[in-house]
Amino acid sequence: MLSPRDDTVCETCPQGSLPDLARKECDALPEEYLALHSMGTVFALSFALIGITFTLLVLVVFISHHTTPVVRACGRELSYVLLVGLLLCFSVTFLLVLRPTTVVCGLQRFSIGLCFSIVYAALLTKTNRIQRIFNSGQKSSKQLQFISPQSQLVICGAIVMGQVRHLVLLVLLSLFTFRFISGHHL
């Protein structure tokens, strides 16, 4: 916008506003967010519900056939962790369509990072275990360490907890940055 003191100098509008067409003053930007009745929201929530339904069906099948050789061979414990992570991923959709507030935005950042870190930690841990088992057969007959289900859960949990620590710091930093920039109180 043009400076009120000098018509040859431009000043920047404060964050959250834009200059009007005449560039004489700054107008606040209107808040726009997803409406629950919009087509995009309905599609996203429908897709999330379908994903939750199928994930729950797979979880029920895994639990009902918990002791079968097929379920045991695929790494039950990490498969449960993976399914819970997928459930969280689909559930975050409901959080993403809420009207944004400071708390909701913080929860969105935290939950997106958490659910994907759970999924990726389980996949990484399973893949690492399989790779080590196949590589050990070529090299020696020495007993492998950290391939038991309990140690796999500990490794997966350590990866997730490392990410949780970073997520907490990110959310706290973003909340204080928001408070500093906007002047709003939480």
ROTI-293336 format. One line per field, with one value per residue: residue in three letters; x negated, y negated, z negated of N, C-alpha, C, O in turn; residue number from 0. Coordinates in Angstrom, 1 decimal. Layout:
type <- c(ALA:...)
nxx <- c(X:...)
nyy <- c(Y:...)
nzz <- c(Z:...)
caxx <- c(X:...)
cayy <- c(Y:...)
cazz <- c(Z:...)
cxx <- c(X:...)
cyy <- c(Y:...)
czz <- c(Z:...)
oxx <- c(X:...)
oyy <- c(Y:...)
ozz <- c(Z:...)
seq <- c(NUM:...)
//
This chain:
type <- c(MET:LEU:SER:PRO:ARG:ASP:ASP:THR:VAL:CYS:GLU:THR:CYS:PRO:GLN:GLY:SER:LEU:PRO:ASP:LEU:ALA:ARG:LYS:GLU:CYS:ASP:ALA:LEU:PRO:GLU:GLU:TYR:LEU:ALA:LEU:HIS:SER:MET:GLY:THR:VAL:PHE:ALA:LEU:SER:PHE:ALA:LEU:ILE:GLY:ILE:THR:PHE:THR:LEU:LEU:VAL:LEU:VAL:VAL:PHE:ILE:SER:HIS:HIS:THR:THR:PRO:VAL:VAL:ARG:ALA:CYS:GLY:ARG:GLU:LEU:SER:TYR:VAL:LEU:LEU:VAL:GLY:LEU:LEU:LEU:CYS:PHE:SER:VAL:THR:PHE:LEU:LEU:VAL:LEU:ARG:PRO:THR:THR:VAL:VAL:CYS:GLY:LEU:GLN:ARG:PHE:SER:ILE:GLY:LEU:CYS:PHE:SER:ILE:VAL:TYR:ALA:ALA:LEU:LEU:THR:LYS:THR:ASN:ARG:ILE:GLN:ARG:ILE:PHE:ASN:SER:GLY:GLN:LYS:SER:SER:LYS:GLN:LEU:GLN:PHE:ILE:SER:PRO:GLN:SER:GLN:LEU:VAL:ILE:CYS:GLY:ALA:ILE:VAL:MET:GLY:GLN:VAL:ARG:HIS:LEU:VAL:LEU:LEU:VAL:LEU:LEU:SER:LEU:PHE:THR:PHE:ARG:PHE:ILE:SER:GLY:HIS:HIS:LEU)
nxx <- c(-0.8:-0.3:-2.3:-1.1:-2.4:-4.1:-3.6:-5.2:-6.3:-6.1:-4.5:-4.6:-1.8:-0.4:-0.8:1.6:3.3:4.1:3.4:5.9:7.7:7.1:4.8:4.5:5.1:4.9:6.7:8.2:7.7:10.2:11.3:11.1:12.1:12.5:15.8:18.2:20.2:19.2:18.1:15.5:14.8:16.7:16.0:13.3:13.8:15.4:13.7:11.8:13.4:14.0:11.3:10.8:12.7:11.9:9.3:9.9:11.3:9.2:7.7:9.4:9.4:6.7:6.5:8.4:7.2:4.8:2.9:2.2:-0.1:-0.6:0.1:-1.7:-4.1:-4.3:-5.0:-3.5:-3.3:-4.5:-2.9:-0.5:-1.2:-1.6:1.0:2.4:1.2:2.0:4.8:4.8:3.8:5.9:7.8:7.0:7.9:10.4:9.7:8.4:10.4:11.7:12.5:9.9:8.0:5.7:5.2:6.3:4.7:2.2:2.6:3.2:0.7:-0.9:0.4:0.4:-2.4:-2.9:-1.2:-2.2:-4.9:-4.6:-3.7:-5.9:-8.0:-7.3:-7.3:-10.0:-11.4:-10.4:-11.4:-14.2:-14.7:-14.1:-15.9:-18.3:-18.1:-18.1:-20.7:-22.4:-22.3:-23.9:-26.4:-27.2:-26.6:-26.0:-24.1:-21.5:-21.1:-18.6:-16.2:-13.9:-10.4:-9.8:-12.1:-12.0:-9.7:-10.6:-12.6:-11.1:-9.4:-11.4:-12.2:-9.7:-9.4:-11.6:-10.8:-8.4:-9.5:-10.7:-8.4:-6.9:-8.6:-8.5:-5.7:-5.5:-7.3:-6.1:-3.7:-4.6:-5.8:-3.7:-2.2:-4.0:-4.2:-1.6:-0.5:1.6:3.1:2.8)
nyy <- c(1.2:-2.3:-4.7:-6.7:-9.0:-9.6:-9.6:-8.3:-6.2:-2.7:-0.7:2.4:4.5:5.6:9.0:11.3:9.6:7.7:5.2:2.8:2.3:-0.4:-0.7:-2.1:-1.4:1.4:4.4:6.9:10.4:12.7:15.4:18.6:21.9:25.5:26.6:28.7:29.7:29.5:30.8:31.8:32.3:34.2:36.3:36.8:37.5:39.8:41.5:41.8:43.2:45.5:46.5:46.8:48.8:51.0:51.4:52.0:54.4:56.1:56.1:57.4:60.0:60.6:60.8:62.8:65.0:65.3:67.2:68.7:70.2:68.5:65.8:65.6:65.9:63.5:61.6:60.8:58.8:56.4:56.1:55.5:53.1:51.6:51.7:50.3:47.8:47.2:47.0:44.7:42.9:42.7:41.8:39.2:37.6:36.7:34.8:33.0:31.7:30.0:26.7:24.4:23.7:22.6:24.7:26.9:26.8:27.3:30.0:31.2:31.0:32.5:35.1:35.9:36.3:38.2:40.5:41.2:41.7:43.9:45.8:45.9:46.6:49.1:50.4:50.0:51.4:54.0:54.5:54.2:56.3:58.6:58.2:58.5:61.2:62.6:61.9:62.9:65.6:66.0:65.4:66.5:68.9:67.8:66.8:64.4:61.1:59.2:59.9:60.9:60.8:59.0:57.4:56.2:54.7:52.9:51.6:50.4:48.8:47.1:45.6:44.3:42.8:41.1:39.6:38.5:36.8:34.9:33.9:32.8:30.7:29.2:28.5:27.0:24.9:23.8:22.9:21.0:19.3:18.5:17.1:15.0:13.7:13.1:11.9:13.0:14.6:17.8)
nzz <- c(0.0:0.4:-1.2:-3.9:-4.5:-2.3:1.1:2.9:1.8:1.0:-1.4:-3.2:-3.8:-6.9:-8.1:-7.0:-5.7:-2.7:-0.2:0.8:3.9:4.7:3.5:1.1:-1.5:-3.9:-3.6:-5.6:-5.1:-4.2:-6.3:-5.1:-4.9:-4.8:-4.2:-5.7:-4.0:-1.5:1.7:1.9:-0.8:-1.5:0.2:-0.7:-3.4:-2.9:-1.6:-3.7:-5.6:-4.2:-4.0:-6.8:-7.4:-5.8:-6.9:-9.5:-9.0:-8.1:-10.4:-12.1:-10.9:-11.2:-14.0:-14.5:-13.4:-14.7:-15.6:-13.4:-11.0:-8.8:-9.6:-11.7:-10.4:-9.0:-10.7:-13.2:-15.3:-14.4:-12.2:-13.4:-14.5:-12.2:-11.0:-13.0:-12.7:-10.1:-10.5:-12.1:-10.2:-8.4:-10.1:-10.7:-8.7:-9.5:-11.4:-9.8:-8.4:-10.1:-11.4:-11.4:-14.2:-16.7:-18.4:-17.0:-14.6:-15.7:-16.6:-14.2:-12.9:-14.6:-14.7:-12.0:-11.5:-13.5:-12.8:-10.3:-10.9:-12.6:-10.7:-8.8:-10.5:-11.3:-8.8:-8.0:-10.1:-9.7:-7.1:-7.5:-9.2:-7.6:-5.6:-7.0:-7.9:-5.4:-4.5:-6.4:-6.1:-3.9:-4.8:-7.4:-10.0:-12.3:-15.2:-14.8:-16.2:-17.8:-16.4:-17.4:-18.1:-20.3:-20.4:-17.9:-18.2:-20.2:-18.7:-16.7:-18.3:-19.4:-17.1:-16.5:-18.9:-18.8:-16.6:-17.7:-19.6:-18.0:-16.8:-18.9:-19.6:-17.2:-17.1:-19.4:-18.9:-16.6:-17.6:-19.5:-17.7:-16.1:-18.0:-18.5:-16.1:-15.3:-17.5:-19.0:-21.8:-23.3)
caxx <- c(0.0:-1.1:-2.6:-0.3:-3.3:-4.8:-2.9:-6.1:-6.9:-5.1:-4.7:-4.0:-0.7:-0.7:-0.5:3.1:4.0:3.6:3.8:7.1:7.4:6.5:3.5:4.5:5.2:4.9:7.9:8.0:8.1:11.3:11.0:11.7:11.8:13.4:17.1:18.5:21.1:18.5:17.9:14.1:14.8:17.5:15.1:12.2:14.3:15.9:12.5:11.3:14.3:13.7:10.0:10.9:13.5:11.0:8.2:10.5:11.6:7.9:7.3:10.2:8.9:5.4:6.8:9.1:6.3:3.6:2.0:2.0:-1.4:-0.7:0.0:-2.9:-5.3:-4.4:-5.4:-2.2:-3.4:-4.8:-1.7:0.5:-1.6:-1.3:2.4:2.8:0.7:2.9:6.0:4.5:3.7:7.3:8.6:6.5:8.8:11.5:9.1:8.0:11.6:12.2:12.2:8.6:7.7:4.4:5.1:6.5:3.5:1.1:3.0:3.0:-0.8:-1.4:1.0:-0.1:-3.7:-2.8:-0.7:-3.1:-6.1:-4.3:-3.7:-7.2:-8.9:-7.0:-7.8:-11.5:-11.8:-10.2:-12.3:-15.5:-14.8:-14.1:-17.2:-19.4:-17.9:-18.6:-22.1:-23.1:-22.3:-25.0:-27.7:-27.6:-25.5:-25.9:-22.7:-21.3:-20.6:-17.5:-15.1:-12.7:-9.3:-9.9:-13.2:-11.5:-8.8:-11.5:-13.3:-10.0:-9.0:-12.4:-12.0:-8.5:-9.6:-12.4:-9.9:-7.5:-10.2:-10.8:-7.0:-6.6:-9.4:-8.0:-4.5:-5.7:-8.0:-5.2:-2.7:-5.2:-6.1:-2.4:-1.9:-4.9:-4.0:-0.2:-0.1:2.7:2.8:3.4)
cayy <- c(0.0:-3.6:-5.3:-7.9:-10.1:-9.9:-8.9:-7.7:-5.0:-1.7:0.0:3.7:4.7:6.6:10.4:11.6:8.6:7.3:3.8:2.7:2.0:-1.7:-0.6:-3.1:-0.8:2.8:5.1:8.2:11.5:13.4:16.8:19.6:23.3:26.5:26.7:30.1:30.1:29.4:32.1:32.3:32.8:35.4:37.3:37.1:38.3:41.1:42.3:42.2:44.2:46.8:47.0:47.3:50.0:52.1:51.6:52.8:55.8:56.8:56.2:58.5:61.2:60.9:61.2:64.1:66.0:64.8:68.3:69.5:70.0:67.4:64.6:65.6:65.7:62.1:60.7:60.3:57.6:55.2:55.9:54.8:51.7:51.1:51.5:49.2:46.6:46.9:46.5:43.3:42.1:42.5:41.0:37.8:36.9:36.0:33.7:32.0:30.9:29.1:25.3:24.2:22.9:22.8:26.1:27.9:26.8:28.1:31.4:31.7:31.2:33.6:36.3:36.3:36.8:39.4:41.6:41.7:42.2:45.3:46.7:46.0:47.3:50.6:50.9:50.0:52.4:55.3:54.7:54.4:57.7:59.5:58.1:59.1:62.6:63.1:61.6:63.7:66.9:66.1:65.1:67.4:69.5:67.1:66.4:63.0:60.4:58.2:60.3:61.4:59.8:58.0:56.4:55.5:53.6:51.9:50.8:49.6:47.8:46.1:44.8:43.5:41.9:40.1:38.7:37.8:35.7:33.8:33.3:31.9:29.5:28.5:27.9:25.9:23.8:23.2:22.2:19.7:18.4:17.9:16.2:13.9:13.0:12.6:11.2:13.7:15.4:19.1)
cazz <- c(0.0:0.5:-2.5:-4.1:-4.6:-1.1:2.1:3.7:1.1:0.7:-2.7:-3.2:-4.7:-7.9:-7.8:-7.1:-4.9:-1.4:0.1:1.6:5.4:4.9:2.7:0.1:-2.9:-3.9:-4.0:-6.2:-4.3:-4.9:-6.6:-4.3:-5.3:-4.3:-4.8:-5.8:-3.0:-0.2:2.4:1.6:-2.1:-1.5:0.9:-1.6:-4.5:-2.5:-1.4:-5.0:-6.2:-3.5:-4.5:-8.2:-7.4:-5.3:-7.9:-10.7:-8.6:-8.1:-11.8:-12.7:-10.3:-11.8:-15.4:-14.6:-12.9:-15.3:-15.8:-12.2:-10.5:-7.8:-10.3:-12.5:-9.5:-8.4:-11.8:-13.8:-16.2:-13.6:-11.4:-14.2:-14.6:-10.9:-10.9:-13.9:-12.0:-8.9:-11.1:-12.5:-9.0:-7.8:-11.1:-10.7:-7.8:-10.2:-12.0:-8.8:-7.9:-11.2:-11.3:-12.0:-15.4:-17.1:-19.0:-15.9:-13.8:-16.4:-16.6:-12.8:-12.6:-15.4:-14.3:-10.7:-11.7:-14.3:-12.1:-9.2:-11.5:-13.0:-9.5:-8.3:-11.4:-11.2:-7.5:-8.1:-11.0:-9.1:-6.0:-8.0:-9.8:-6.5:-4.9:-7.9:-7.9:-4.2:-4.4:-7.4:-5.6:-3.0:-5.4:-8.5:-10.7:-13.6:-15.6:-14.7:-17.3:-17.6:-15.4:-18.1:-18.0:-21.3:-20.0:-16.8:-18.8:-20.8:-17.6:-16.1:-19.3:-19.5:-15.9:-16.7:-20.0:-18.2:-15.8:-18.6:-20.3:-17.0:-16.5:-20.0:-19.5:-16.1:-17.4:-20.4:-18.2:-15.7:-18.5:-20.0:-16.5:-15.7:-19.0:-18.4:-14.8:-15.2:-18.8:-19.6:-23.0:-23.1)
cxx <- c(-0.9:-1.2:-1.7:-1.1:-3.9:-4.2:-3.9:-6.7:-5.8:-5.5:-4.0:-2.8:-1.0:-0.3:1.0:3.9:3.3:4.1:5.1:6.8:6.8:5.2:3.4:4.5:5.2:6.2:7.5:8.4:9.2:10.8:11.8:11.2:12.8:14.7:17.5:19.4:20.4:18.2:16.5:14.1:15.6:16.7:14.0:12.7:14.8:14.7:11.9:12.1:14.1:12.4:10.1:11.7:12.6:9.9:8.7:10.9:10.3:7.5:8.1:9.7:7.6:5.6:7.4:8.2:4.9:2.5:1.7:0.5:-1.6:-0.8:-1.2:-4.1:-5.4:-4.8:-4.2:-2.4:-3.6:-3.6:-0.6:0.1:-1.3:0.1:3.0:2.4:1.6:4.3:5.9:4.4:5.0:8.1:8.2:7.3:9.9:11.0:8.8:9.2:12.2:11.8:10.9:8.6:6.3:4.2:5.3:5.3:2.4:1.4:2.8:1.5:-1.3:-0.9:0.6:-1.5:-3.7:-2.4:-1.6:-4.4:-5.8:-4.3:-5.1:-8.1:-8.6:-7.5:-9.4:-12.0:-11.6:-11.2:-13.7:-15.7:-14.9:-15.4:-18.4:-19.3:-18.5:-20.1:-22.9:-23.2:-23.5:-26.3:-28.1:-26.4:-25.4:-24.5:-22.6:-20.7:-19.4:-16.5:-13.9:-11.6:-9.4:-11.0:-12.8:-10.5:-9.6:-12.1:-12.2:-9.6:-10.1:-12.4:-10.9:-8.8:-10.6:-11.7:-9.0:-8.2:-10.4:-9.4:-6.6:-7.3:-8.9:-6.6:-4.6:-6.4:-7.0:-4.1:-3.3:-5.5:-4.8:-2.0:-2.7:-4.5:-2.6:0.2:1.1:2.2:3.5:4.5)
cyy <- c(-1.2:-4.1:-6.5:-9.1:-10.5:-9.0:-8.1:-6.4:-4.0:-1.1:1.4:3.8:5.7:8.0:10.6:10.5:8.3:5.9:3.9:2.3:0.6:-1.8:-1.8:-2.6:0.7:3.4:6.5:9.3:12.2:14.8:17.7:21.0:24.2:26.5:28.2:30.5:29.9:30.7:32.6:32.9:34.1:36.5:37.7:37.9:39.7:42.0:42.7:43.3:45.5:47.4:47.5:48.7:51.2:52.4:52.4:54.2:56.6:57.0:57.4:59.9:61.6:61.4:62.5:65.2:65.8:65.9:69.1:69.2:68.8:66.0:64.5:65.3:64.3:61.1:60.0:58.9:56.4:55.0:55.2:53.3:51.0:50.8:50.4:47.8:46.2:46.4:45.0:42.4:41.8:41.6:39.5:37.0:36.1:34.8:32.6:31.2:30.0:27.6:25.0:23.3:23.2:24.3:27.1:27.9:27.5:29.6:32.0:32.0:32.4:35.0:36.8:36.9:38.1:40.6:42.1:42.2:43.7:46.2:46.9:46.7:48.8:51.2:51.0:51.2:53.8:55.5:54.9:55.8:58.7:59.5:58.7:60.6:63.2:63.0:62.5:65.1:67.1:66.0:66.2:68.0:68.9:66.7:64.8:62.3:59.5:58.6:60.8:60.3:58.7:56.9:55.6:54.4:52.5:51.0:49.8:48.5:46.7:45.1:43.8:42.4:40.8:39.1:37.9:36.6:34.6:33.1:32.4:30.6:28.6:27.8:26.8:24.7:23.1:22.4:20.9:18.8:17.7:16.9:14.9:13.0:12.3:11.7:11.9:14.4:16.7:19.4)
czz <- c(0.0:-0.9:-2.7:-4.2:-3.3:0.0:3.0:3.1:0.8:-0.7:-2.6:-4.2:-5.7:-7.5:-8.0:-6.4:-3.6:-1.1:0.9:3.0:5.6:4.2:1.7:-1.3:-2.7:-4.3:-4.5:-5.2:-5.0:-5.2:-5.7:-4.7:-4.8:-5.0:-4.7:-4.7:-1.6:0.4:2.0:0.2:-2.2:-0.9:-0.1:-2.8:-4.1:-2.2:-2.7:-5.7:-5.5:-3.9:-5.9:-8.2:-6.9:-6.3:-9.1:-10.3:-8.6:-9.5:-12.4:-12.2:-11.0:-13.3:-15.4:-14.2:-13.5:-15.4:-14.6:-11.7:-9.6:-8.6:-11.1:-11.6:-9.0:-9.5:-12.4:-14.5:-15.3:-12.6:-12.1:-14.3:-13.3:-10.7:-11.8:-13.3:-10.8:-9.4:-11.5:-11.3:-8.4:-8.8:-11.1:-9.7:-8.5:-11.0:-11.0:-8.3:-8.9:-10.9:-12.0:-13.2:-15.8:-17.6:-17.8:-14.9:-14.4:-16.4:-15.2:-12.5:-13.3:-14.9:-12.9:-10.8:-12.5:-13.5:-11.0:-9.8:-12.1:-11.8:-9.0:-9.2:-11.4:-9.9:-7.5:-8.9:-10.4:-7.9:-6.4:-8.5:-8.7:-5.8:-5.7:-7.9:-6.6:-4.0:-5.3:-6.9:-4.6:-3.6:-6.4:-9.1:-12.1:-13.9:-15.5:-15.9:-16.9:-16.5:-16.1:-18.0:-19.1:-20.9:-18.8:-17.2:-19.5:-19.8:-17.0:-17.0:-19.5:-18.3:-16.1:-17.8:-19.6:-17.4:-16.6:-19.2:-19.3:-16.8:-17.7:-19.9:-18.3:-16.4:-18.4:-19.7:-17.3:-16.5:-19.0:-18.8:-16.1:-16.7:-18.9:-17.2:-14.8:-16.4:-19.5:-20.8:-22.8:-24.1)
oxx <- c(-2.0:-0.3:-1.6:-0.6:-4.2:-4.3:-3.5:-7.6:-4.7:-6.7:-3.0:-2.9:-1.9:0.6:1.6:5.1:2.2:5.1:5.4:5.6:6.0:4.5:2.3:4.0:5.4:6.8:6.7:9.5:9.2:10.0:13.0:10.0:13.9:14.8:17.1:19.5:21.1:18.0:16.3:13.4:15.1:16.7:13.8:12.1:14.7:14.8:11.4:11.6:14.1:12.2:9.5:11.3:12.6:9.5:8.1:10.7:10.3:7.0:7.5:9.7:7.4:5.0:7.1:8.4:3.9:1.3:0.9:0.0:-2.6:-1.6:-1.9:-5.0:-6.5:-4.9:-4.0:-1.6:-2.9:-3.3:0.1:1.0:-0.8:0.5:3.8:3.1:1.9:4.9:6.8:5.0:5.3:8.9:9.0:7.4:10.2:11.7:8.8:9.0:13.1:10.8:10.7:9.2:5.6:3.2:4.5:4.9:1.6:0.5:2.4:1.2:-2.0:-1.7:0.4:-1.8:-4.5:-3.0:-1.8:-5.0:-6.7:-4.9:-5.5:-9.0:-9.5:-8.1:-9.9:-12.9:-12.5:-11.7:-14.4:-16.7:-15.7:-16.0:-19.2:-20.3:-19.2:-20.8:-24.0:-24.2:-24.0:-27.3:-29.2:-25.3:-24.7:-23.8:-23.4:-20.0:-19.4:-16.0:-12.9:-11.9:-9.1:-10.8:-13.1:-10.5:-9.2:-12.1:-12.5:-9.4:-9.8:-12.6:-11.0:-8.4:-10.4:-11.9:-8.7:-7.6:-10.2:-9.4:-6.1:-6.7:-8.8:-6.5:-4.0:-6.0:-7.0:-3.7:-2.6:-5.4:-4.8:-1.5:-2.2:-4.5:-2.4:1.1:1.6:1.0:4.6:5.1)
oyy <- c(-1.2:-4.1:-7.3:-10.3:-11.7:-7.8:-7.4:-5.7:-4.4:-0.9:1.6:3.2:6.6:8.2:10.2:10.5:8.6:5.5:4.8:2.1:0.5:-2.8:-2.3:-3.2:1.3:2.9:7.2:9.2:12.4:15.4:17.6:21.2:23.8:26.5:28.9:31.7:30.2:31.7:33.9:33.9:35.0:37.7:38.9:38.9:40.6:43.2:43.9:44.2:46.6:48.6:48.6:49.6:52.3:53.6:53.3:55.1:57.8:58.1:58.2:60.8:62.8:62.4:63.3:66.4:66.0:65.7:70.1:68.1:68.1:65.2:63.4:64.7:63.8:59.9:58.8:58.0:55.4:53.9:54.4:52.5:49.8:49.7:49.6:46.8:45.0:45.5:44.2:41.3:40.6:40.8:38.7:35.8:35.0:33.8:31.4:30.1:29.3:27.4:25.4:22.2:24.1:25.0:28.1:29.0:28.3:30.4:33.1:33.0:33.2:35.9:38.0:38.0:39.0:41.7:43.3:43.1:44.5:47.3:48.1:47.5:49.6:52.3:52.0:51.8:54.7:56.6:55.7:56.4:59.6:60.5:59.4:61.3:64.2:63.8:62.9:65.8:68.2:66.5:66.7:67.6:69.5:66.2:64.1:63.0:59.0:57.7:61.2:59.2:57.5:55.7:54.4:53.3:51.3:49.7:48.7:47.3:45.5:43.9:42.6:41.3:39.6:37.9:36.7:35.5:33.4:31.9:31.3:29.5:27.4:26.6:25.7:23.6:21.9:21.4:19.9:17.5:16.5:15.8:13.8:11.8:11.2:10.9:11.3:14.9:16.8:20.4)
ozz <- c(-0.4:-1.7:-1.8:-4.0:-3.1:-0.1:3.9:3.7:0.5:-1.0:-1.9:-5.2:-5.5:-6.6:-9.0:-6.6:-3.4:-1.7:1.7:3.3:6.5:4.3:1.4:-2.3:-1.7:-5.3:-4.0:-4.6:-6.2:-4.4:-5.6:-4.9:-4.3:-6.2:-3.8:-4.4:-0.6:-0.3:1.8:0.0:-2.9:-1.4:-0.2:-3.2:-4.9:-2.6:-2.8:-6.3:-6.2:-4.2:-6.2:-9.0:-7.6:-6.4:-9.6:-11.1:-9.0:-9.8:-13.2:-12.9:-11.3:-13.7:-16.3:-14.6:-12.8:-15.3:-14.6:-12.0:-9.6:-8.2:-11.2:-12.1:-8.7:-9.3:-12.1:-14.2:-15.5:-12.2:-11.5:-14.2:-13.3:-10.1:-11.4:-13.3:-10.6:-8.8:-11.3:-11.3:-8.1:-8.3:-11.4:-9.9:-8.1:-11.1:-11.4:-7.7:-8.6:-10.2:-13.2:-13.1:-15.1:-17.3:-17.8:-14.5:-13.7:-16.2:-15.1:-12.0:-12.8:-14.8:-12.7:-10.2:-12.1:-13.5:-10.9:-9.2:-12.0:-11.9:-8.7:-8.7:-11.4:-9.9:-7.0:-8.5:-10.5:-7.8:-5.9:-8.3:-8.7:-5.4:-5.1:-7.9:-6.6:-3.5:-5.0:-7.2:-4.4:-3.1:-6.4:-8.8:-13.0:-13.0:-16.0:-16.7:-15.7:-15.7:-15.4:-17.8:-18.8:-21.1:-18.7:-16.7:-19.4:-19.9:-16.8:-16.6:-19.7:-18.4:-15.8:-17.6:-20.0:-17.5:-16.4:-19.4:-19.7:-16.6:-17.4:-20.1:-18.4:-16.0:-18.3:-20.0:-17.3:-16.0:-19.0:-19.0:-15.8:-16.3:-19.1:-17.3:-14.5:-16.3:-20.5:-20.9:-22.3:-24.1)
seq <- c(0:1:2:3:4:5:6:7:8:9:10:11:12:13:14:15:16:17:18:19:20:21:22:23:24:25:26:27:28:29:30:31:32:33:34:35:36:37:38:39:40:41:42:43:44:45:46:47:48:49:50:51:52:53:54:55:56:57:58:59:60:61:62:63:64:65:66:67:68:69:70:71:72:73:74:75:76:77:78:79:80:81:82:83:84:85:86:87:88:89:90:91:92:93:94:95:96:97:98:99:100:101:102:103:104:105:106:107:108:109:110:111:112:113:114:115:116:117:118:119:120:121:122:123:124:125:126:127:128:129:130:131:132:133:134:135:136:137:138:139:140:141:142:143:144:145:146:147:148:149:150:151:152:153:154:155:156:157:158:159:160:161:162:163:164:165:166:167:168:169:170:171:172:173:174:175:176:177:178:179:180:181:182:183:184:185)
//
